């Protein structure tokens, strides 16, 4: 299906570009962005000819398909029907309605009949989304909710993360993943699972022996109900893809499981990350289900408090804070805490056992400390909760691309300090090469490119060899030629007009991302209206990755009509040149 979608999208692209140009003059109030999805699904499910539209196609696409694929039902409810009305009119007026299509009048009449039903369908989706959000908010409340700590987390000093190679090495020593591997290998291929318990009593005894876990006394309960530690590791094996269900009643070990610990760093770290949410298995499991629920999220609650203590916190303080939090969050919290104390000796024992087994914490002299792997994991969990956190690679582990990416988001003074610290650990000539190579990885990222040019430019003559090499990279040549000329390098090429235009387009790309006022201000910095018009008459020839969107933005944003018209002409030439 993906190949079909890509092929259909490529087929539609020229037609939709022409519609966008037509709509600006003939249907300026319509949102042309909403047409693409309808045109695509019309081509995929209703007609093998993009220009053939029947009345029934409108119902098929708008009422049957759009509710399943629309990304913003609110915007679709407001603007999709008018946009499709404009699109059908465009097809008709440009003689693009193919043979076999209904007449434009019939199509528009059918669209009018469907409008109320379509809007109702979109509004139903909006209500569902709101209900889901309310449900999610209700579900997130409790001991494991990070949101109450959002402000404190955002104010933490910079968290430095270790490189992937070190983290991957740490994952290979995690005892819980090793146990999940051993359990999965024991399960083997196509093991039948029961209806009431995954394993029968004899199999449970074998599995416990594989994991080095004791066989509990039943005390009237079934053996399956008495071995939560086994099922936690079973679930971890599934999270890690070590065990995979095959049908409704069969499970098998994955072919690669026995190879753990994986040799490739990426594979090892990916596996560990896949099981990260298994931290919830560390929450105490009590005989009373409601008491168990009252302490759910305890593992996350401990992690966030240790993080807020910058990675290390006394166990006694954690115990006191978490007992108070449990009582506060749930009416049964205090009772559940007492039950967990009776069962485990300390409610935090299962929490710390799981986190230590997953390589995330160490406990020494009654002090709980996040390991580098644990710090990486908690940062991911906080990020999953959409909470801001200043986490960066450690300076000694920071790549040139890391430095550029983070530096672009920092205040100038802080970015300079980061750059200075990074440079202290590197030879200037090689650092210049690394920065420019990183900037060349994505020619669409103007901000990274400008950041790299600024940093390398500050190195002076020592960067000349790196600038010379950058002359062969189209996206960096304008910067290389300019800096070599500024450094007075004798045989350096003279910057061309195309180089200057590339630099202008990079600057406009960055300012466009800052908002309309900044974008218009940057256009004013280029010159007056005649200068801008003259620039637009030639700049369309530059093969810049953001050229078309910039020309379109200039046409919309600049208050002078002469500039707007010049931008539209330039955009038409740029698109015609590509076609």
Secondary structure as GFF3:
##gff-version 3
##sequence-region A 1 579
A	DSSP	alpha_helix	2	26	.	.	.	ID=ss1
A	DSSP	three_ten_helix	32	34	.	.	.	ID=ss2
A	DSSP	alpha_helix	35	45	.	.	.	ID=ss3
A	DSSP	alpha_helix	55	59	.	.	.	ID=ss4
A	DSSP	pi_helix	60	65	.	.	.	ID=ss5
A	DSSP	alpha_helix	66	69	.	.	.	ID=ss6
A	DSSP	alpha_helix	73	93	.	.	.	ID=ss7
A	DSSP	alpha_helix	104	140	.	.	.	ID=ss8
A	DSSP	three_ten_helix	147	149	.	.	.	ID=ss9
A	DSSP	alpha_helix	150	154	.	.	.	ID=ss10
A	DSSP	beta_strand	159	161	.	.	.	ID=ss11
A	DSSP	alpha_helix	164	171	.	.	.	ID=ss12
A	DSSP	alpha_helix	175	187	.	.	.	ID=ss13
A	DSSP	beta_strand	191	192	.	.	.	ID=ss14
A	DSSP	alpha_helix	201	211	.	.	.	ID=ss15
A	DSSP	three_ten_helix	224	226	.	.	.	ID=ss16
A	DSSP	alpha_helix	228	239	.	.	.	ID=ss17
A	DSSP	beta_strand	243	245	.	.	.	ID=ss18
A	DSSP	beta_strand	250	253	.	.	.	ID=ss19
A	DSSP	three_ten_helix	257	259	.	.	.	ID=ss20
A	DSSP	alpha_helix	265	274	.	.	.	ID=ss21
A	DSSP	three_ten_helix	276	282	.	.	.	ID=ss22
A	DSSP	alpha_helix	289	294	.	.	.	ID=ss23
A	DSSP	alpha_helix	298	308	.	.	.	ID=ss24
A	DSSP	beta_strand	312	314	.	.	.	ID=ss25
A	DSSP	alpha_helix	315	329	.	.	.	ID=ss26
A	DSSP	alpha_helix	333	344	.	.	.	ID=ss27
A	DSSP	alpha_helix	348	357	.	.	.	ID=ss28
A	DSSP	beta_strand	361	364	.	.	.	ID=ss29
A	DSSP	beta_strand	367	370	.	.	.	ID=ss30
A	DSSP	alpha_helix	372	384	.	.	.	ID=ss31
A	DSSP	beta_strand	391	393	.	.	.	ID=ss32
A	DSSP	three_ten_helix	395	397	.	.	.	ID=ss33
A	DSSP	alpha_helix	400	407	.	.	.	ID=ss34
A	DSSP	alpha_helix	412	423	.	.	.	ID=ss35
A	DSSP	alpha_helix	428	439	.	.	.	ID=ss36
A	DSSP	alpha_helix	446	457	.	.	.	ID=ss37
A	DSSP	three_ten_helix	460	463	.	.	.	ID=ss38
A	DSSP	alpha_helix	464	470	.	.	.	ID=ss39
A	DSSP	alpha_helix	474	486	.	.	.	ID=ss40
A	DSSP	alpha_helix	497	512	.	.	.	ID=ss41
A	DSSP	alpha_helix	516	526	.	.	.	ID=ss42
A	DSSP	alpha_helix	529	539	.	.	.	ID=ss43
A	DSSP	alpha_helix	547	557	.	.	.	ID=ss44
A	DSSP	alpha_helix	561	578	.	.	.	ID=ss45
###
